Amino acid sequence: MHTKLIFATNNQHKVDEIRAVTGNLFDIITLKEAGIDIDIPEPHDTLEANATEKSMTIHRLTGENCFSEDTGLEVAALDGEPGVKSARYAGDARDFQENIDKLLHKLQGLTDRSARFRTVISLILNEKEYLFTGVCEGKISGSQKGLQGFGYDSVFVPDGANKSFAEMTMEEKNLYSHRKKAVTQLIHFLSQKNA
């Protein structure tokens, strides 16, 4: 049975990343493809609660199986900032250049630049919710490097790599990616359900 899932996001970059991992194992339907044009609020103070909010909202609207994800960059020296506020770190405009500028400014003079990306996926399948988490440890570089990716990719260097996410191809990024790790768990779970 081919599983069809609505992906509760308006972020095409995230859709591309997840489709690169799932291939043709599942039918990933974007909100746009499902004819849904809403901006889902992220009012909570945890990634888990925001992911649940998004998937529940779309499930209530459609009654379909769906999933969402929320991702945060957690910087150790900043007590986990920007975390759940990653997309709006410098304000509601969601301007990632301003977000990066604010982050680099706050880290000036600090020696501990360790950070991690954390992704939480909320899957609603047959009226039940399941959560999956993926983490990528790394550090924040002193300046932006690379033009690929999105968000904080140009300043995040994963452990074990010598270049930023924004300098990597999608295939290279998926060797480390927090989102890939969470999606891999999702795939494994759905494969067992379908077995």
Buried (B, 14 or more C-beta within 10 A) or exposed (E): EEBEBBBBBBBEEBBEBBBBBBEEEBEBBBBEEBEBEEEBEBEBEEBBBBBBBBBBBBBEBBEEBBBBBBBBBBBBBBEBBBBBBBBBBBEEEEBBEEBBBBBBEBBEEEEEBEBBBBBBBBBBBEEEBBBBBBEBBBBBBEEBBBEBBBBBBBBBBBEEBEEBBBBBEBEBBBEBBBBBBBBBBBBEBBEEEEE
